[in-house]
Amino acid sequence: MAIAPRQKLRNCIQCGKVFLSKDREELCTDCRASYYQLEELVKEFVKDHPGSSVNEVSEATTVSKKLIQKMMREGVFMDVPMGDNFMYACASCGKPIKTGTYCTSCLTRLRKETQQAAERMQVRVKEGTSTIKRLDILAQREFEQEQRDRRTYRMGLTNVGRPIK
């Protein structure tokens, strides 16, 4: 049996079961289904109790704070009205945020630092500019592919266990 290029055998990070992973999936089908059930449970609680904090949601739903924060970083609650208490810390400065990994000011700072590093790298390498351009293009393609993979992964997982319309 030939394995498609984007598929490979992996161990589920939840249960350890071996499964055929598509597009960098980390969970097997069973664990993915239970993850989305937890996701729906948390969404419903947040909709019903919009002023709740992460701690309150965790206690009421018995879903760990870490998992709720992971859901928040992934943007699961983008369509759910959340109160000001439903936040977690920026990975860089600790400022409270509602989505993503970094706050706006840290993202701006990181972008500026990355741009400066890229400029310094281009200044150091006077010849071989075409190599740098190729590396930039490859990095951009990889980033775009990762974004497409995430969208496909999120879209594919939202349909798990639901009839296709």
ZIQUI-V972197 format. One line per field, one symbol per residue. phi: phi as a letter, one per 30 degrees, with the letter a starting at -180 (. if undefined). psi: psi as a letter, one per 30 degrees, with the letter a starting at -180 (. if undefined). burial: I if it has 16 or more other C-alpha atoms within 10 Angstrom, else O. Layout:
BEGIN
phi->???
psi->???
burial->???
END
This chain:
BEGIN
phi->.dcdeccadbcdddciddbddchidccdedddddddddedddedddddbdcdcdddddddchcdddddddddddidcdccdcddddbbdddcciddbcbicbddddddddddddddddddddddcdciedddddddddddddddddddddddddddddcdicddd
psi->kkklegklklkkfeffkkljkkhgkfkleeeeeeefeeeeeeeeeeefifgkleeeeeeefgkleeeeeeeeefgegegkkklffillkkfefgkklflaelleeeeeeeeeeeeeeeeeeeeejelgeeeeeeeeeeeeeeeeeeeeeeeeeeeefffkgkkk.
burial->OOOOOOOOOIIIOOOOOOIIIIIOIIIIIOIIIOIIOIIOOIIOIIIOOIIIIIOIIIOOOOIOIOOIIOIIIOOIIOOOOIOOIIIIIIOOOOOIIIIIIIIOOIOOOOOOOOOOOOOOOOOOOOOOOOOOOOOOOOOOOOOOOOOOIIOOOOOOIOOOOOOOO
END
